[in-house]
């Protein structure tokens, strides 16, 4: 039995990673989607174990100490991470897995799984990215400015990825990612 492929999708906050992944889930049933662990508070409508595993800061630090995370990062005051066991079991079963994570975490995964396929989701422009973040209605101007500064730094890290996909239209971004998956399975 073949081992599954690890696909890592990341990009700046507000670029639409979650939206693209939800659309991909509806179209592509062959991918297993990893659920991350976070210390941030749930947003309206988010469910523990579905959108994230919501944990206290103390619980998360215990997971780090026990090497239970494939990667983790602190982003805008909260921790995010990927449960190691879930990813390793899924790949060993021959299933492909998609990690939707922040840039810091993706670079940590790249160190541990250099054979992974790393996809950077980009906004059509920085102005469009700012409009998307503002459109959430969850952050004040100071937080938005901070997120934009972080986004510029993260975009500079795109060179460490295998692919860049512009999220100009959700369906087109999904088609591009599906094409990458097909191409990776055809690699010799």
Backbone as JSON, one array per atom type, in Angstrom:
{
  "sequence": "XXXXXXXXXXXXXXXXXXXXXXXXXXXXXXXXXXXXXXXXXXXXXXXXXXXXXXXXXXXXXXXXXXXXXXXXXXXXXXXXXXXXXXXXXXXXXXXXXXXXXXXXXXXXXXXXXXXXXXXXXXXXXXXXXXXXXXXXXXXXXXXXXXXXXXXXXXXXXXXXXXXXXXXXXXXXXXXXXXXXXXXXXXXX",
  "N": [[0.85, -1.19, 0.0], [0.52, 2.2, -0.83], [2.05, 5.08, 0.66], [0.37, 7.89, 2.02], [0.12, 11.29, 0.75], [1.35, 14.34, 2.01], [-0.11, 17.41, 2.05], [0.36, 20.82, 2.39], [-1.27, 23.71, 3.08], [-0.96, 27.09, 3.19], [-0.81, 30.58, 4.09], [-1.14, 34.18, 4.29], [-3.01, 35.54, 7.08], [-6.46, 35.92, 6.58], [-6.46, 35.48, 3.86], [-8.1, 33.55, 2.88], [-7.9, 30.84, 3.43], [-9.44, 29.0, 4.97], [-11.95, 29.21, 3.71], [-11.35, 28.32, 1.1], [-10.53, 25.71, 1.71], [-12.94, 24.64, 2.72], [-14.49, 24.68, 0.41], [-12.97, 22.95, -1.17], [-13.32, 20.58, 0.28], [-15.95, 19.94, -0.32], [-15.7, 19.28, -2.99], [-13.57, 17.46, -3.3], [-13.2, 14.37, -2.23], [-11.2, 12.67, -1.58], [-9.28, 13.65, 0.11], [-8.03, 13.94, 3.4], [-8.77, 16.05, 6.04], [-6.9, 17.85, 8.28], [-7.43, 18.65, 11.68], [-6.68, 21.42, 13.54], [-5.14, 22.32, 16.68], [-5.87, 24.9, 18.98], [-5.33, 27.83, 21.05], [-6.89, 30.02, 20.94], [-10.01, 31.8, 21.35], [-13.17, 30.38, 20.41], [-14.71, 31.4, 17.35], [-17.87, 32.8, 16.37], [-20.09, 30.23, 15.7], [-18.14, 28.27, 15.34], [-17.03, 24.94, 16.04], [-15.86, 22.78, 18.57], [-13.45, 20.35, 17.85], [-14.27, 20.11, 15.27], [-13.88, 22.53, 13.71], [-11.6, 23.44, 15.05], [-9.53, 22.06, 17.68], [-10.18, 23.28, 20.65], [-8.22, 24.49, 23.2], [-6.88, 25.17, 26.49], [-4.25, 27.47, 27.32], [-2.43, 26.27, 29.08], [-2.97, 23.5, 28.67], [-2.15, 23.3, 26.02], [0.59, 23.89, 26.21], [1.39, 21.66, 27.64], [1.02, 19.73, 25.65], [3.03, 20.47, 23.86], [5.3, 19.97, 25.42], [5.09, 17.19, 25.67], [5.63, 16.35, 23.13], [3.51, 16.09, 21.3], [2.69, 17.44, 19.11], [2.94, 18.1, 15.66], [3.7, 20.47, 14.56], [3.82, 23.8, 15.76], [2.81, 27.12, 16.48], [2.98, 30.49, 17.62], [0.67, 32.94, 17.1], [-0.41, 36.14, 16.7], [-0.81, 36.33, 19.47], [-1.96, 33.88, 20.2], [-1.74, 30.28, 20.4], [-1.28, 27.8, 17.86], [-1.52, 24.53, 16.49], [-0.62, 21.3, 15.09], [-1.87, 18.11, 15.57], [0.34, 15.51, 15.99], [0.06, 12.65, 15.96], [-2.37, 12.11, 14.6], [-1.8, 12.96, 11.95], [0.39, 11.3, 11.21], [-0.75, 8.71, 11.41], [-2.77, 8.87, 9.47], [-1.32, 9.24, 7.05], [0.15, 6.84, 7.03], [-1.89, 5.05, 6.57], [-2.23, 5.31, 3.91], [-3.64, 7.46, 3.0], [-4.18, 10.71, 1.65], [-3.43, 13.85, 3.15], [-4.49, 17.08, 4.14], [-3.13, 19.94, 5.43], [-4.16, 22.89, 6.83], [-2.66, 25.61, 7.65], [-0.88, 28.23, 9.45], [1.82, 30.29, 8.2], [4.23, 30.2, 9.75], [3.97, 27.71, 11.05], [3.86, 26.01, 8.83], [6.46, 26.15, 7.85], [7.81, 24.9, 9.91], [6.79, 22.31, 9.66], [7.87, 21.7, 7.19], [10.54, 21.33, 7.85], [10.4, 18.92, 9.3], [9.01, 17.21, 7.6], [10.14, 17.16, 4.79], [9.41, 16.04, 2.39], [6.81, 16.71, 2.01], [4.16, 18.51, 0.28], [4.07, 21.8, -0.43], [1.94, 24.49, -0.45], [1.34, 27.79, -1.19], [-1.1, 30.09, -0.48], [-2.14, 32.95, -2.01], [-3.22, 36.39, -1.84], [-5.08, 38.32, -4.3], [-4.15, 40.93, -4.24], [-2.5, 43.17, -1.92], [-4.23, 45.14, -0.99], [-6.74, 43.99, -1.44], [-6.53, 41.9, 0.39], [-6.48, 43.34, 2.82], [-9.06, 44.42, 2.75], [-10.56, 42.05, 2.98], [-9.87, 41.18, 5.56], [-10.79, 43.34, 7.07], [-13.47, 43.1, 6.43], [-14.33, 40.93, 7.94], [-15.05, 41.98, 10.36], [-14.18, 41.57, 12.94], [-11.88, 42.6, 14.03], [-10.08, 45.46, 15.29], [-8.73, 48.6, 13.96], [-6.02, 48.76, 14.68], [-5.26, 46.06, 15.1], [-5.76, 45.1, 12.55], [-3.85, 46.53, 11.08], [-1.54, 45.42, 12.21], [-1.84, 42.72, 11.4], [-1.6, 43.08, 8.64], [1.06, 43.94, 8.41], [2.35, 41.6, 9.27], [1.47, 39.92, 7.24], [2.83, 40.9, 4.97], [5.46, 40.2, 5.66], [5.14, 37.43, 5.69], [4.47, 36.83, 3.03], [6.88, 37.26, 1.82], [8.15, 34.92, 2.45], [7.3, 33.05, 0.68], [8.99, 31.88, -1.14], [9.91, 29.52, -0.07], [8.13, 27.55, -0.62], [6.48, 25.01, -2.64], [4.52, 25.54, -4.51], [2.5, 28.31, -5.64], [-0.66, 29.66, -5.25], [-3.08, 31.79, -6.42], [-5.71, 33.27, -4.74], [-8.08, 34.38, -6.19], [-10.6, 33.81, -7.17], [-12.74, 31.56, -5.62], [-13.5, 29.03, -6.72], [-11.68, 28.8, -8.86], [-9.24, 28.81, -7.46], [-9.52, 26.4, -6.06], [-9.58, 24.58, -8.24], [-6.96, 24.9, -9.15], [-5.5, 23.9, -6.97], [-6.45, 21.26, -6.91], [-5.37, 20.42, -9.33], [-2.66, 20.46, -8.69], [-2.57, 18.39, -6.81], [-3.25, 16.18, -8.41], [-1.08, 16.27, -10.23], [1.08, 15.77, -8.47], [0.56, 13.14, -7.75], [1.09, 11.92, -10.12], [3.77, 12.09, -10.42], [7.02, 10.8, -11.02]],
  "CA": [[0.0, 0.0, 0.0], [1.3, 3.43, -0.91], [1.91, 6.04, 1.75], [-0.34, 9.09, 1.61], [0.89, 12.51, 0.53], [1.05, 15.45, 2.91], [-0.25, 18.71, 1.4], [0.3, 21.89, 3.38], [-1.8, 24.94, 2.5], [-0.86, 28.21, 4.12], [-0.75, 31.92, 3.52], [-1.43, 35.19, 5.3], [-4.33, 35.6, 7.7], [-7.44, 36.65, 5.78], [-6.34, 35.18, 2.44], [-9.21, 32.67, 2.51], [-7.52, 29.42, 3.55], [-10.59, 28.25, 5.45], [-12.98, 29.22, 2.67], [-10.89, 27.44, 0.02], [-10.57, 24.33, 2.21], [-14.34, 24.21, 2.78], [-14.91, 24.42, -0.97], [-12.27, 21.73, -1.59], [-13.95, 19.44, 0.96], [-17.17, 19.59, -1.05], [-15.35, 18.79, -4.32], [-12.53, 16.44, -3.27], [-13.45, 13.48, -1.09], [-10.01, 11.85, -1.34], [-8.38, 14.31, 1.05], [-8.37, 14.01, 4.82], [-8.45, 17.38, 6.52], [-6.41, 17.86, 9.65], [-8.02, 19.64, 12.58], [-5.63, 21.98, 14.36], [-5.38, 22.67, 18.08], [-5.6, 26.32, 19.2], [-5.67, 28.42, 22.34], [-7.77, 31.18, 20.77], [-11.42, 31.58, 21.63], [-13.95, 30.05, 19.21], [-15.52, 32.43, 16.71], [-19.29, 32.45, 16.28], [-20.39, 29.1, 14.83], [-17.08, 27.26, 15.33], [-17.32, 23.8, 16.91], [-14.67, 22.06, 19.04], [-13.25, 19.06, 17.21], [-14.63, 20.22, 13.86], [-13.08, 23.62, 13.17], [-10.35, 23.37, 15.82], [-9.61, 21.55, 19.03], [-9.93, 24.46, 21.48], [-7.57, 24.09, 24.45], [-6.31, 26.26, 27.28], [-2.82, 27.68, 27.13], [-1.74, 25.24, 29.88], [-3.12, 22.22, 27.97], [-1.33, 23.37, 24.82], [1.99, 23.8, 26.62], [1.62, 20.24, 27.97], [1.14, 19.02, 24.37], [4.37, 20.78, 23.35], [6.27, 19.25, 26.25], [4.96, 15.76, 25.42], [5.91, 16.14, 21.71], [2.27, 15.63, 20.69], [2.37, 18.32, 18.0], [3.84, 18.08, 14.51], [4.17, 21.84, 14.47], [3.03, 24.77, 16.49], [3.27, 28.5, 16.35], [2.2, 31.52, 18.29], [0.28, 33.91, 16.09], [-1.24, 37.2, 17.24], [-1.11, 36.07, 20.88], [-2.55, 32.56, 20.44], [-1.02, 29.13, 19.86], [-1.93, 26.91, 16.9], [-0.66, 23.39, 16.24], [-1.16, 20.13, 14.39], [-1.65, 16.87, 16.32], [1.28, 14.63, 15.29], [-0.45, 11.29, 15.83], [-3.4, 12.09, 13.55], [-1.16, 13.08, 10.63], [1.2, 10.11, 10.94], [-1.65, 7.56, 11.17], [-3.47, 9.07, 8.19], [-0.36, 8.98, 5.96], [0.48, 5.41, 7.05], [-3.05, 4.34, 6.0], [-2.27, 5.54, 2.47], [-4.55, 8.57, 2.7], [-3.62, 12.05, 1.55], [-3.92, 14.75, 4.19], [-4.28, 18.5, 3.88], [-3.0, 20.79, 6.61], [-4.42, 24.31, 6.61], [-1.96, 26.19, 8.8], [-0.19, 29.5, 9.26], [3.12, 30.2, 7.56], [5.24, 29.75, 10.71], [3.77, 26.28, 11.23], [4.21, 25.3, 7.59], [7.92, 26.06, 7.76], [8.22, 23.86, 10.87], [6.45, 21.02, 9.05], [8.84, 21.49, 6.11], [11.76, 20.78, 8.46], [10.16, 17.54, 9.74], [8.48, 16.45, 6.46], [10.53, 17.87, 3.57], [8.74, 15.43, 1.23], [5.46, 17.28, 1.88], [3.93, 19.42, -0.84], [3.75, 23.05, 0.24], [1.18, 25.39, -1.33], [1.13, 29.12, -0.59], [-2.29, 30.75, -1.0], [-1.87, 34.38, -2.03], [-4.34, 37.25, -2.23], [-4.84, 39.0, -5.58], [-3.38, 42.13, -3.92], [-2.51, 43.49, -0.48], [-5.45, 45.92, -0.71], [-7.83, 43.02, -1.34], [-6.34, 41.2, 1.66], [-6.92, 44.24, 3.89], [-10.53, 44.49, 2.66], [-11.1, 40.79, 3.5], [-9.7, 41.17, 7.02], [-11.73, 44.35, 7.58], [-14.82, 42.59, 6.21], [-14.69, 40.0, 9.0], [-15.68, 42.75, 11.43], [-13.78, 41.04, 14.24], [-10.65, 43.23, 14.5], [-10.0, 46.92, 15.18], [-7.74, 49.07, 12.98], [-4.67, 48.43, 15.16], [-5.05, 44.64, 14.83], [-5.71, 44.96, 11.09], [-2.52, 47.01, 10.65], [-0.55, 44.4, 12.62], [-2.01, 41.57, 10.5], [-1.07, 43.44, 7.32], [2.53, 43.91, 8.52], [2.72, 40.18, 9.32], [1.2, 39.37, 5.9], [3.94, 41.29, 4.08], [6.6, 39.36, 6.03], [4.85, 36.05, 5.29], [4.53, 36.74, 1.57], [8.31, 37.17, 1.49], [8.57, 33.53, 2.7], [6.71, 32.21, -0.36], [10.08, 31.19, -1.84], [10.15, 28.22, 0.57], [7.02, 26.68, -0.98], [6.55, 24.35, -3.94], [3.52, 26.12, -5.4], [1.75, 29.49, -5.23], [-1.99, 29.69, -5.84], [-3.76, 33.05, -6.15], [-7.13, 33.1, -4.38], [-8.87, 35.46, -6.79], [-11.96, 33.24, -7.15], [-12.65, 30.31, -4.84], [-13.53, 27.85, -7.6], [-10.41, 28.72, -9.6], [-8.19, 28.41, -6.51], [-9.72, 24.97, -5.83], [-9.13, 23.87, -9.43], [-5.5, 24.92, -9.18], [-5.01, 22.98, -5.93], [-6.75, 19.91, -7.39], [-4.37, 20.12, -10.37], [-1.4, 20.16, -7.99], [-2.72, 17.05, -6.22], [-3.17, 15.22, -9.53], [0.3, 16.28, -10.73], [1.95, 15.12, -7.49], [0.33, 11.69, -7.83], [1.64, 11.43, -11.39], [5.22, 12.24, -10.38], [7.79, 9.55, -11.02]],
  "C": [[0.89, 1.24, 0.0], [1.04, 4.29, 0.32], [1.18, 7.26, 1.2], [0.6, 10.26, 1.42], [0.4, 13.59, 1.49], [1.04, 16.75, 2.11], [-0.43, 19.75, 2.49], [-0.13, 23.16, 2.67], [-1.67, 26.04, 3.55], [-0.75, 29.51, 3.34], [-1.13, 32.9, 4.6], [-2.84, 35.06, 5.87], [-5.26, 36.43, 6.83], [-7.4, 36.33, 4.3], [-7.45, 34.25, 1.95], [-8.87, 31.19, 2.58], [-8.71, 28.57, 3.96], [-11.68, 28.13, 4.4], [-12.6, 28.27, 1.53], [-10.95, 25.98, 0.48], [-11.99, 23.8, 2.3], [-14.85, 23.86, 1.38], [-14.24, 23.15, -1.5], [-12.91, 20.49, -0.98], [-15.21, 18.98, 0.22], [-16.86, 18.93, -2.39], [-14.45, 17.56, -4.29], [-12.71, 15.57, -2.04], [-12.24, 12.63, -0.75], [-9.03, 12.44, -0.35], [-8.92, 14.22, 2.47], [-7.91, 15.37, 5.3], [-8.06, 17.32, 7.98], [-7.11, 18.95, 10.44], [-6.92, 20.11, 13.52], [-6.11, 22.2, 15.8], [-5.07, 24.15, 18.23], [-5.97, 26.74, 20.61], [-6.59, 29.62, 22.18], [-9.22, 30.8, 21.06], [-12.17, 31.24, 20.34], [-14.68, 31.29, 18.67], [-16.95, 31.91, 16.61], [-19.49, 31.31, 15.27], [-19.32, 28.03, 14.78], [-17.36, 26.2, 16.39], [-16.02, 23.09, 17.28], [-14.62, 20.69, 18.38], [-13.61, 19.05, 15.73], [-13.77, 21.3, 13.2], [-11.67, 23.63, 13.76], [-10.62, 22.51, 17.04], [-9.24, 22.74, 19.91], [-9.4, 24.0, 22.84], [-7.07, 25.33, 25.19], [-4.83, 26.38, 26.96], [-2.01, 26.6, 27.87], [-1.8, 23.88, 29.19], [-2.21, 22.18, 26.73], [0.14, 23.22, 25.17], [2.34, 22.37, 27.03], [1.8, 19.42, 26.69], [2.51, 19.25, 23.75], [5.4, 19.95, 24.1], [6.27, 17.75, 25.97], [5.18, 15.39, 23.95], [4.69, 15.57, 20.97], [1.86, 16.47, 19.48], [3.41, 18.2, 16.9], [4.48, 19.45, 14.32], [3.3, 22.67, 15.39], [3.63, 26.14, 16.31], [2.4, 29.39, 17.21], [1.92, 32.58, 17.26], [-0.73, 34.87, 16.7], [-1.74, 36.84, 18.65], [-1.73, 34.73, 21.2], [-1.67, 31.48, 19.82], [-1.91, 28.35, 18.9], [-0.99, 25.74, 16.67], [-1.4, 22.25, 15.57], [-0.85, 18.88, 15.21], [-0.82, 15.88, 15.49], [0.67, 13.25, 14.98], [-1.47, 11.17, 14.69], [-2.79, 12.1, 12.16], [-0.41, 11.8, 10.29], [0.33, 8.89, 10.65], [-2.34, 7.67, 9.82], [-2.55, 8.75, 7.02], [-0.02, 7.49, 5.87], [-0.65, 4.56, 6.47], [-3.17, 4.54, 4.5], [-3.18, 6.68, 2.05], [-3.78, 9.88, 2.61], [-4.23, 12.91, 2.65], [-3.58, 16.18, 3.82], [-4.23, 19.23, 5.21], [-3.25, 22.22, 6.17], [-3.84, 25.02, 7.82], [-1.3, 27.52, 8.43], [1.21, 29.25, 8.72], [4.2, 29.69, 8.51], [5.17, 28.23, 10.89], [4.16, 25.48, 10.01], [5.72, 25.14, 7.46], [8.47, 25.05, 8.76], [7.94, 22.47, 10.3], [7.46, 20.7, 7.96], [10.14, 20.92, 6.65], [11.59, 19.31, 8.81], [9.69, 16.64, 8.6], [8.85, 17.16, 5.16], [9.89, 17.29, 2.31], [7.3, 15.91, 1.07], [5.39, 18.21, 0.69], [3.36, 20.69, -0.23], [3.16, 24.05, -0.75], [0.91, 26.69, -0.59], [-0.06, 29.77, -1.26], [-2.08, 32.26, -0.88], [-3.15, 35.16, -2.34], [-4.05, 37.87, -3.6], [-3.99, 40.27, -5.4], [-3.42, 42.35, -2.41], [-3.76, 44.28, -0.1], [-6.66, 45.0, -0.56], [-7.74, 42.25, -0.02], [-6.84, 42.06, 2.83], [-8.44, 44.35, 3.91], [-11.16, 43.21, 3.25], [-11.01, 40.75, 5.03], [-10.68, 42.16, 7.66], [-13.16, 43.83, 7.49], [-15.27, 41.57, 7.24], [-15.44, 40.71, 10.13], [-15.28, 42.31, 12.82], [-12.54, 41.73, 14.81], [-10.74, 44.75, 14.36], [-8.86, 47.3, 14.25], [-6.31, 48.72, 13.39], [-4.32, 46.98, 14.85], [-4.94, 44.41, 13.33], [-4.34, 45.4, 10.57], [-1.44, 45.99, 11.0], [-0.63, 43.19, 11.69], [-1.45, 41.86, 9.11], [0.46, 43.44, 7.34], [3.04, 42.47, 8.53], [2.55, 39.56, 7.94], [2.33, 39.69, 4.93], [5.17, 40.43, 4.37], [6.38, 37.92, 5.56], [4.93, 35.86, 3.78], [5.99, 36.63, 1.11], [8.85, 35.75, 1.67], [8.04, 32.56, 1.65], [7.77, 31.39, -1.09], [10.36, 29.8, -1.27], [9.08, 27.18, 0.22], [7.24, 26.07, -2.36], [5.64, 25.01, -4.97], [2.95, 27.4, -4.78], [0.43, 29.48, -5.99], [-2.65, 31.0, -5.44], [-5.23, 32.75, -5.85], [-7.91, 34.32, -4.88], [-10.34, 35.07, -6.86], [-11.84, 31.87, -6.5], [-12.61, 29.09, -5.74], [-12.23, 27.69, -8.39], [-9.26, 28.29, -8.68], [-8.3, 26.91, -6.22], [-9.25, 24.14, -7.02], [-7.61, 23.8, -9.51], [-4.91, 23.94, -8.16], [-5.28, 21.53, -6.34], [-5.75, 19.49, -8.47], [-3.02, 19.78, -9.76], [-1.45, 18.75, -7.41], [-2.58, 15.98, -7.29], [-1.72, 15.12, -10.02], [1.23, 15.56, -9.76], [1.77, 13.6, -7.5], [0.84, 11.09, -9.12], [3.16, 11.5, -11.43], [5.9, 10.87, -10.35], [8.82, 9.63, -9.91]]
}
